Structures are given as C-alpha cells and as structure tokens.
C-alpha cells in the first residue's frame, strides 16, 4: 500500500505543492519537444511523398552536422559552410533518387525500408571516413546559459533552438499549403498514379522532398550538435523520433509537432516526479512505453489516417 501511494499519489502531491516548478518542467519539456518534432518532420516529409519509412533520417542529421563542422574546422566561414552543407544534402537527395529509389520503384515497402537501412550505414561510414570519428564542438554563437523569469529557470540555448525549429515548421506548413510544389507533393502523397496522370513529375518531386528533408536534417544537426557536440550518437536521435511519429501519425505534419511536444513534456515530468520513486533514467524509455500504449489503442496515431482493408 505504501508503495502504491509513493508511485501514484506522491508525485501528484509534489506537483500541487510547487506549481511554479511544475511550470518550469513543462516549459523545458516543450522546448525539448520542438527539437524532437524537427527530427520527426524529416520522416513525415519523405513518408508522405514516397511512402518510404526513411530509417536513415538520423544518419542524415549526423552526416549534415559532420559536413558542416568539418568544413568550419578547415577554415571555411560559417555562413559559407552552411550553404555548402545544404548543397551536399541536395546532391545526396539526387543520388538517393537516382541510385536507390528509381531502381526500386513499385517494389514492396519492406524492400525500400531495407534500402534506407543500407543508406544509414553508408552515410555513417562516409561521414566517419571523410571527417573522422572524434567528438567535434560546434559553436554557432548562442550562449548556453540559464536565466530566471518569475522564478522559472530557462535555458537560453533551448529557447533559441525552439524558435528556429518553430520558424522552420511554420515555413514548411506554408510551403505545403500555399505553393504549387507543395500542392504537388500532397498530390503525390495521396496517389502516385493519379499524380503521374496529371503530369506531376514523380522523380522531380522525390528529389525535392528528399532535399527538403536534408535541409531539415541540417538544421536539426546544427541545433543538436551545438547543444551536445557533433558525435555519432546524434544518429540515435532518430530512435527518439519514432515514438513521436507513432503518437502523431506517420503522414501528419501537425501530428509530428504535437507528438514531439507530448513526448518532450511527458518524459521531463516522468523523470522529475517519478524518477526518484522508480529509480531514475525514465527519460530514456518513457517515450517508447507511451508509444506502445498508442500502438495498442490507437495505432494510426492522433492525426494519422485510419486504413481499412477488405480481407
């Protein structure tokens, strides 16, 4: 009985006893969640346009960050290094369409998925060969300092990173809804054959969407790399994006955003309030347990489409 009280009652009493601290935990969770959403967006963009679950999105984040910091270490100015890195990601998108997607068109989804696993290892190996495997520091000029606002402790870097991610997300939303290319992307996502029938070039759309996903990966790599260093563990960010996709839905851009915020807030609250009771390290596995619950009761996610098939 005492254990049940500690697990189910005590954390809620702690929340009620210190609402300002609870608000601080929630805000920091939201800031982290925006970063998760940024990585998840890359998955959603590619899945919507090509039906491919890109297991290599995390490796793309790592590869983009390694390219950027490698160029800076060799004396290239920061702004030029970003432009060159973006060009590298666009070239990567072209290579993926030409040598991976085009030969495998109309193949089973599992074959395309396995191809992205291979791409994941190619990118990780290429990054290590080109730029080395040691941890690299990336300084983008944003101070990593904390400050107090009404008793709430906030991190300056997290706020800037969340603002950058929010601007990028808003830009992608406008791109999808208001531009001709964005409408073409949505048409391809709805029906490949119908899009081809009305003259939408599928190969060009694939290059565009993989280029956009590469740009998203570059921004995510800059933010995460500046925060924790550019190292090969950055590729593991993709694993944290998977629960975000399961919560929000694999085809929903708003779902990726909402799912990231839920994961960010949930894992912070769980770590702070339930961590001392259970033993800590909840932040490492909370997202996956939450995703498991969603898979049991709502497998399509909050904003995903319900697929009904005749059997």
N, C-alpha and C positions, 0 to 999 in steps of 0.2 A: 504493500500500500504506500509506504513511504517513497519507494522508487517511482511509482506512478505519479505521485504528487510532484516529485522533482522533475520528471520528464514532461508532464503535461500541464502543470499548474504554475510551477516556479518561474519558467521563462515569461509567461504572460504577466505575472505579478511584477517582474523586473521591467517589462515594457511599460506597464501602467505607472510604475514608480518613478520612471525617468523619461518622460515624453520627449524632452529635448535631445537626449542621447539617441532615442529611437529614431527621431527625425534625421539625425546625423547619419545613422547607419543606413537609413532608406536612401538618402541623397547620394551617399557614396556608392550604394548598390546601383542606383540609376546611372551614375557616371560610368561605372564599370559595364553595366548592361548595354550602354550605347556602343561601347567598343566591341562587345560580343556581336551586336547587331551588324556592325560594319563587316565583320568577317563572314557572318551568315549571308549577307547580301550577295556576296560573290557566288555562293552556292545557288541561291534563288535565281539569279540572273541567268546562269548557264542552264539550270534545270528547266526554266520556263521556255527558253528559246530552242534548246536542242534535246530536251528530255534526258540529258546525261547528268547523273549524280557525279560531280567532279570531286573525287577523293583527293585530288592534288591541289585543292584550293589553299590548304595550309602551306604546302610546299611553294606555291606561288607567292604567298606572303613572305616566306623566308627568302626565296630567290630574289624578289624585288628589293627587300631590305639589304641583302648581301651585295647586290649590284650597286645600290646607292652608296652604302658606306665604303665599299671597295673603291669606287670612283673618287669619293671625297678623300680617302687616305692617299690616293695617288695625285692629289693636288688639284683636282677638278673643283671649281667653285660650286657651292651647294645648289644654287638655282639651276646651273647647267647639268649637274649630276642628276637632279630630279627629272629634267627634260630627257636626258639620255636614258635614264632608267625607264621612263614611260615609253620611249621608243623601243627599248628592249622588250617590254611587255607586249607591245603591239606586234613586234616581229615574232614573239613567241605565239601570239594568237594566230597569226598567219600560218606558222609552222604546224600548230596543232590542227588547224582546219585542213591543211594540205596533206599532211602525212599521217594523221590519226583519224579525224572524223570522216573525211571523204572516202577512204578505203573501207570504212566500216558502216557506211550509210545503210539503213534498213536492217542492220543486224540486231540481235536481241539485246535488250538493255543491259543484261549481265555482262555481255562482251564489251560494251562501251565502258561499263563500270570498271572491269578488269583493266581496260586500256588506261583509264585515269590512274589506277594504282601503279601501273608501269610508269606513267608520266611523273607521278610523285617521286619515285626512286631516281628517275633521270634528272629531275630538277634538283633534288637534294645532292646527288653525286656531282652534277655540273657545278652547282654553287660551291661545293667544297673544293673541287679541283681548281676553279677559277679564282676564288677569294680566300681559301683557307678555312680551317675548322675552328679557329680560336674565337673566343667571345670578343665582339667588337663594340665599342662605345659609340653611340650616335647622339650627337648634341645638335639639337635644332633650335636652341636659343630660348626654350621655355623653362623657367625655373621650376624645380621640383620641391617647392616649399609649401608649407601649410599655413593657413591663417584662420582667424576666428571671426565668425559672423553671428552675433547674437547667441554666443555660447556653443555654436556648431562649428566643429573643426573641419575645414575643407582643404583639399589639395589643389594647388594652382594648376599643376600639370594636367590633372584629371579633368578640370573644368575646360581648359583649352582643347584637350583631346576630344571631349564630348561635343564641344561646339563645332570642331572641324568635322566630326562624324555626322552631326546633325545637319550641317550645311550640305555635305555630300549626299546624305539620304534625301534631303529636300530637292536637291538638284536632279537626282535620279528619278524622283517621283514626277517632276515637271517634264523631264526627258521622255519618260514613258507615256505620259498623258497628253502632252501638247505638241510633240514633234512628229514629223512624218516617219522618221526612222523608228521612233518609239512605238508608233502605231503598227508599223510593220513587224517589229519584234513581238508585239502582243498577238498579231495575226498568226505569226509562225508558231507561237506558243499554243494557240488554240487548235490549229490544224495545219500540219506541214503541207499536205497535198493541196488543200484549198488555197494556201498562200502561194504555192507554186503556180496554181491555175490562174491566179490574177496577176501574175508577173512579178512577184516578190522574189528576188534572187536569194535563195536559201544559203548558198555558200558565203555570200557577202554578209548576210545577217549573222551567220555564225562567227565570222571574223570580227564583226563589230561587237557582238556580245562578249566574246572572249577578251577582246581589247578592253571593254569597259570593266569586266571582272578583273583584268590585270591591273587597271588603274585603281580599282578598289583595293586590290591586294597591296599595291604600292603604298597607298595612304595608310592602310592597316599596318603594314610593315614599318612605316615611319613612326607611327604612334606607339605601337608595342615595342619596337626596337629602341626608341628613345627612352621608354619607361623602364624596360628590364634588360636592355642590351640586345644586340643582334647576335643570336646564337641559334643552334639547331633545334632547341626546344620551342622556338617560335612556330614550327610546323605543327606542334601539338595543339596550338590554338584551334585548329580545325576540329579537334575532338570536342572542345567545349562548344563549338558552333552547332554540332549535331543535335544536342538537346534543344537548342534554340529553334532549329528547323522543325523538330518534332512538335514542339509547342505551337509554333506559329503556322506551320504548313509549308510544304516544300515549294509551293508555287505562289506564295503571297509575300510581296514586299512589305506591306504593313505588318504581316504576321512575323516577319524576321525582326522588325523593330520591337513589337510588343513582346515577342518571345524573349528577346535579349534583355529587355527591361525586367521581365518577370524573373529570369534566371539570375540576373545581377542582384536584384533586391533579395530574392529568396535565399541565395547562398550566403549573402552577408548577414541576414537576420539569423539564419540557421547557425552560422559559425559563431556569432557573438553570443546568442542566447541559449542555444542548445549544445554548442561545443563544450563548454565546461561540464555539462551533465553527462554527455555521451563519451567524451574523451578527446574532442578536438578533431581537426582535419576534415570536418564536414564539408567545407568549401570545395574539396577535391571531388566528392562523389554526389553531392546533393543534386546537381543538375541532372545527372543520369537517373537517379531514383525518381525525380519528378517526371522526366521523360518516359520512364517505364510506366508510371501511373497513367499518363496520357495515352500511351500505346494500348493500354488495356481498355480504357473507357472512351477515348476519342482519338483513334489512330490517325485521322486526317488532320489533326491539329485544330487550333482555334479558328483559323481563316482558310484552311485547306478545303478543297472540293471533295465531296463525298462521291466515291466511284462505285457505281452499282453495275455488276456484270451478270449476265444470264449464265446459268450453269445447266 
